[in-house]
Amino acid sequence: MYSQWPQLYYQEYKDTYFTLHRWLQIIGKIKLNKTPCLNHSWHASFKVTSSGISTMAFPDRDRTLTIDFDFLSHSITFTTSDGSHVTRDLRSESVADFYERVKETLRFLNVEAHFTPRPNELPDAIPFKKDTEHCEYDPFYAQDIWQALVRIDLALNKFRSRFVGKASEPLLYWGSFDLACSRFSGRHAPEHPGGVPHLPDKIVKEAYSREVFNCGFWPGNEIYPHPAFFCYIYPEPDGFSSGEILPHSCFYHHNLGEYVLPYEAVVASPRPEAMILEFLESCYERAAWLAQWDRENLESDAYLLRLQNRQPANH
């Protein structure tokens, strides 16, 4: 049923995307409030699942809570480990109305969550309870964005498996709505200047406290109104932006400060996943070489290679 990569056109889906992004921020802030802090904000992120996007289980006193967006049934489900279960439909409604429905559900489940009720990393930062501007939810567009994320998650997991240093699995960050994974050199980085819209500098400085290569996908924004894959390194070494990166359809976007591979180029390829991996590997190899990362120790492990190359067991 979903064998093909979906076509994504920013100007068509952006209203649904803008609304869904803010809904995800509301749910993300609940998890952020409840979860012990991990480095690089990994604790607050979401995972792509076989039906949508999930917080995965996170603490709520002596139990756990999981909140799942389901883009097959177009619903959101709150499940606690002590047996409580509430499902609400996803429909066209304002951020303000969604926010009130979530608060009502939390009260029903006896969940206390305290957070600043306005979005992060967005230029407008309209408080959730006052946001009646973003109110469109088209199931078709929501499902297409999720279906793209499913396929991209698979590619990023393969890229993740080729690195033995510190690295994240593919995580969906609700602040920026990007599905990304990170590789680290193991060395400290110079202090980041901060300046991300409506995000405390201390969070940004911690996130970039170590040398990092980041890559992934995001559905676009008004600076670059197209869905795309991205790669960047912090701190960026001299010469990184002028390199010859494959495939030839990618380019360095100076306003964004990263290499960009248009999603439409990937969808048009006879081997979309292979093109994504070529892009990620090409960017990483140039970044790691220019930054003089210890690639011998970060990229090779004889025992892992044996496990990855093993034949299927007979038991």
C-alpha positions as CSV (number, residue, x, y, z in Angstrom):
1,M,0.0,0.0,0.0
2,Y,2.8,2.4,0.8
3,S,5.6,1.1,-1.4
4,Q,6.5,4.4,-3.0
5,W,8.2,7.4,-1.5
6,P,5.5,10.1,-1.1
7,Q,5.7,13.3,-3.1
8,L,6.1,16.3,-0.7
9,Y,5.4,19.9,-1.7
10,Y,6.0,22.4,1.0
11,Q,3.5,25.0,-0.3
12,E,0.7,22.3,-0.3
13,Y,1.3,20.7,3.2
14,K,2.7,23.7,5.1
15,D,-0.5,24.6,6.9
16,T,-0.9,21.1,8.2
17,Y,2.8,21.0,9.0
18,F,2.6,24.3,11.0
19,T,-0.3,23.0,13.0
20,L,1.1,19.6,13.7
21,H,4.5,21.1,14.6
22,R,2.9,23.0,17.4
23,W,0.9,20.0,18.6
24,L,4.1,18.1,18.8
25,Q,5.6,20.8,20.9
26,I,2.8,20.6,23.4
27,I,3.3,16.9,23.8
28,G,7.1,17.3,23.7
29,K,7.0,19.8,26.6
30,I,5.1,17.2,28.7
31,K,7.9,14.7,28.2
32,L,10.6,17.3,28.8
33,N,9.0,18.2,32.1
34,K,8.9,14.6,33.3
35,T,12.1,13.0,32.0
36,P,15.6,13.1,33.6
37,C,17.8,15.4,31.5
38,L,20.2,13.7,29.1
39,N,23.0,15.3,27.1
40,H,22.1,17.0,23.7
41,S,18.3,17.0,24.7
42,W,18.0,13.3,23.7
43,H,15.6,12.8,26.6
44,A,12.9,15.1,25.1
45,S,12.9,13.7,21.6
46,F,10.4,11.4,19.8
47,K,10.7,8.2,17.8
48,V,9.2,7.3,14.4
49,T,7.0,4.2,14.7
50,S,5.1,1.9,12.4
51,S,1.9,3.9,12.9
52,G,3.2,7.4,13.6
53,I,5.3,9.3,16.1
54,S,5.8,8.4,19.7
55,T,7.2,9.9,22.9
56,M,8.1,6.3,24.0
57,A,7.6,5.6,27.7
58,F,8.6,8.3,30.1
59,P,8.2,8.7,33.9
60,D,5.1,9.9,35.7
61,R,5.7,9.4,39.4
62,D,5.8,5.6,40.0
63,R,4.5,4.7,36.6
64,T,5.2,5.6,32.9
65,L,3.3,7.4,30.3
66,T,3.4,7.0,26.5
67,I,1.8,9.4,24.1
68,D,1.4,8.2,20.5
69,F,0.4,10.1,17.4
70,D,-1.2,7.6,15.0
71,F,-1.3,8.7,11.4
72,L,-3.1,5.6,10.2
73,S,-6.1,6.1,12.4
74,H,-5.5,9.8,12.8
75,S,-5.6,9.8,16.6
76,I,-3.5,10.5,19.6
77,T,-3.4,8.0,22.5
78,F,-2.2,8.5,26.1
79,T,-1.3,5.2,27.8
80,T,-0.1,4.8,31.4
81,S,1.6,1.7,32.8
82,D,-1.1,1.3,35.5
83,G,-3.7,0.6,32.8
84,S,-5.2,4.0,31.9
85,H,-5.8,4.6,28.2
86,V,-7.3,7.6,26.4
87,T,-7.6,8.1,22.7
88,R,-8.6,11.4,21.0
89,D,-9.1,12.0,17.3
90,L,-6.8,14.2,15.3
91,R,-8.8,16.7,13.3
92,S,-8.7,20.3,12.0
93,E,-8.7,22.4,15.2
94,S,-6.7,25.3,16.5
95,V,-3.6,24.9,18.6
96,A,-5.5,26.5,21.4
97,D,-8.3,23.9,21.2
98,F,-5.8,21.0,21.0
99,Y,-4.0,22.4,24.0
100,E,-7.2,22.5,26.0
101,R,-8.0,18.9,25.0
102,V,-4.6,17.8,26.1
103,K,-4.9,19.5,29.4
104,E,-8.3,17.9,29.9
105,T,-6.8,14.5,29.2
106,L,-3.9,15.0,31.6
107,R,-6.4,15.9,34.3
108,F,-8.4,12.8,33.6
109,L,-5.2,10.7,33.9
110,N,-4.0,12.5,37.0
111,V,-0.8,13.7,35.2
112,E,0.8,16.9,36.4
113,A,3.1,18.6,33.9
114,H,4.4,22.2,34.3
115,F,6.0,23.9,31.3
116,T,6.1,27.2,29.5
117,P,3.0,27.1,27.3
118,R,4.5,28.6,24.2
119,P,6.5,27.1,21.3
120,N,10.3,27.0,21.0
121,E,12.5,27.6,18.0
122,L,9.7,29.3,16.0
123,P,9.7,33.0,15.0
124,D,6.1,33.8,16.1
125,A,6.0,31.9,19.5
126,I,2.3,32.5,19.9
127,P,1.2,31.1,23.3
128,F,-0.6,27.8,22.8
129,K,-3.8,28.9,24.5
130,K,-4.0,32.0,22.2
131,D,-3.0,30.3,19.0
132,T,-6.1,30.2,16.8
133,E,-4.1,30.9,13.6
134,H,-2.8,27.4,13.1
135,C,-5.8,25.2,12.8
136,E,-5.5,23.0,9.7
137,Y,-5.0,19.2,9.8
138,D,-5.2,17.4,6.5
139,P,-4.9,13.6,7.1
140,F,-3.5,13.1,3.6
141,Y,-0.6,15.5,4.2
142,A,0.1,14.3,7.7
143,Q,0.3,10.7,6.5
144,D,2.6,11.6,3.7
145,I,5.0,13.4,6.0
146,W,5.0,10.5,8.3
147,Q,5.5,8.0,5.5
148,A,8.6,9.9,4.4
149,L,9.9,9.9,8.0
150,V,9.5,6.1,8.1
151,R,11.7,5.6,5.1
152,I,14.3,8.2,6.2
153,D,14.4,6.6,9.7
154,L,15.5,3.4,8.0
155,A,18.3,5.1,6.1
156,L,19.5,7.0,9.1
157,N,19.7,3.8,11.1
158,K,21.9,2.3,8.5
159,F,24.1,5.3,8.6
160,R,24.2,5.1,12.4
161,S,25.3,1.5,12.3
162,R,28.6,2.4,10.5
163,F,30.0,4.3,13.4
164,V,31.3,3.0,16.7
165,G,32.0,6.3,18.5
166,K,29.4,8.2,20.5
167,A,26.3,8.7,18.3
168,S,22.6,9.1,18.6
169,E,20.0,6.9,17.0
170,P,17.6,8.8,14.7
171,L,15.5,11.1,16.9
172,L,12.7,13.5,16.0
173,Y,13.3,16.8,17.7
174,W,10.0,18.6,18.2
175,G,11.6,22.1,18.5
176,S,12.8,22.2,15.0
177,F,10.8,19.2,13.6
178,D,13.8,17.5,12.2
179,L,14.6,13.8,12.2
180,A,18.3,13.6,12.8
181,C,21.2,11.6,14.1
182,S,24.5,12.8,15.4
183,R,28.1,11.6,15.4
184,F,30.6,12.9,17.9
185,S,34.4,13.1,17.8
186,G,34.8,12.8,21.6
187,R,36.4,16.2,21.9
188,H,35.1,19.4,23.5
189,A,33.8,22.1,21.2
190,P,34.1,25.9,21.6
191,E,31.2,27.4,23.3
192,H,28.2,27.9,21.0
193,P,27.0,31.5,20.7
194,G,23.4,30.6,21.1
195,G,20.8,32.8,19.6
196,V,18.2,30.2,18.5
197,P,14.8,31.9,18.5
198,H,12.8,31.4,21.7
199,L,15.2,28.8,23.1
200,P,17.4,29.4,26.2
201,D,21.1,29.7,25.3
202,K,22.0,27.2,28.0
203,I,20.2,24.5,26.1
204,V,22.0,25.4,22.8
205,K,25.4,25.6,24.5
206,E,24.9,22.2,26.1
207,A,23.7,20.6,22.8
208,Y,26.9,21.8,21.0
209,S,29.3,21.3,23.9
210,R,31.1,18.5,22.0
211,E,32.3,18.4,18.4
212,V,29.4,17.0,16.4
213,F,28.4,16.0,12.9
214,N,24.6,16.3,12.5
215,C,22.5,15.0,9.6
216,G,18.9,14.3,8.9
217,F,15.7,15.6,7.3
218,W,13.3,18.4,7.9
219,P,10.1,19.4,6.0
220,G,11.3,22.9,5.2
221,N,10.8,26.5,6.4
222,E,10.3,29.9,5.0
223,I,14.1,30.4,4.5
224,Y,14.2,27.2,2.4
225,P,10.6,26.3,1.5
226,H,11.3,22.7,0.4
227,P,11.7,19.4,2.2
228,A,15.3,18.4,2.3
229,F,18.1,16.4,3.8
230,F,20.9,18.3,5.6
231,C,24.4,17.8,7.0
232,Y,26.6,20.1,9.0
233,I,29.5,20.0,11.5
234,Y,30.1,22.1,14.6
235,P,32.5,23.7,14.8
236,E,32.7,24.0,11.0
237,P,36.3,23.6,9.8
238,D,37.8,25.9,7.1
239,G,37.0,24.7,3.6
240,F,34.0,22.5,4.5
241,S,31.5,24.7,2.6
242,S,33.5,24.6,-0.6
243,G,34.0,20.9,-1.0
244,E,32.8,18.6,-3.7
245,I,30.0,16.6,-2.1
246,L,28.0,13.8,-3.7
247,P,25.5,13.5,-5.2
248,H,25.8,16.4,-7.5
249,S,22.2,17.6,-6.7
250,C,23.2,18.7,-3.2
251,F,24.7,22.1,-2.4
252,Y,25.9,24.3,0.5
253,H,23.2,26.7,1.7
254,H,25.1,29.6,3.3
255,N,22.1,31.1,5.1
256,L,21.4,27.7,6.8
257,G,25.1,26.9,7.2
258,E,24.7,23.3,6.0
259,Y,24.7,21.1,3.0
260,V,21.3,20.4,1.6
261,L,20.0,17.6,-0.6
262,P,16.5,18.3,-2.0
263,Y,13.9,15.7,-1.1
264,E,12.6,15.8,-4.7
265,A,16.0,14.7,-6.0
266,V,15.9,11.7,-3.7
267,V,12.3,10.7,-4.7
268,A,13.3,11.0,-8.4
269,S,16.2,8.6,-7.9
270,P,15.8,4.9,-8.8
271,R,17.5,4.2,-5.5
272,P,16.4,6.8,-3.0
273,E,18.0,5.2,0.1
274,A,21.3,4.8,-1.7
275,M,21.3,8.5,-2.6
276,I,20.6,9.5,1.0
277,L,23.5,7.3,2.3
278,E,25.8,8.6,-0.4
279,F,25.0,12.2,0.7
280,L,25.5,11.5,4.4
281,E,28.8,9.6,3.9
282,S,30.2,12.1,1.5
283,C,29.5,15.0,3.9
284,Y,30.7,13.1,6.9
285,E,34.0,12.0,5.2
286,R,34.8,15.6,4.2
287,A,33.8,17.0,7.6
288,A,35.8,14.4,9.6
289,W,38.9,14.7,7.4
290,L,39.0,18.5,7.7
291,A,38.3,18.5,11.4
292,Q,40.9,15.8,11.9
293,W,38.7,13.3,13.8
294,D,40.3,10.1,15.0
295,R,38.5,8.1,12.3
296,E,40.4,4.8,12.9
297,N,39.0,4.5,16.3
298,L,35.6,6.0,15.6
299,E,34.7,4.0,12.5
300,S,36.1,0.5,12.8
301,D,35.5,-2.3,15.2
302,A,36.4,-5.9,14.2
303,Y,33.8,-7.4,16.6
304,L,31.0,-5.2,15.4
305,L,31.8,-6.0,11.8
306,R,31.7,-9.7,12.5
307,L,28.2,-9.3,14.0
308,Q,27.0,-7.1,11.2
309,N,28.3,-9.5,8.5
310,R,27.1,-12.7,10.3
311,Q,24.9,-15.2,8.5
312,P,21.4,-15.9,9.7
313,A,21.4,-18.4,12.6
314,N,19.8,-21.8,12.4
315,H,18.2,-21.6,15.8
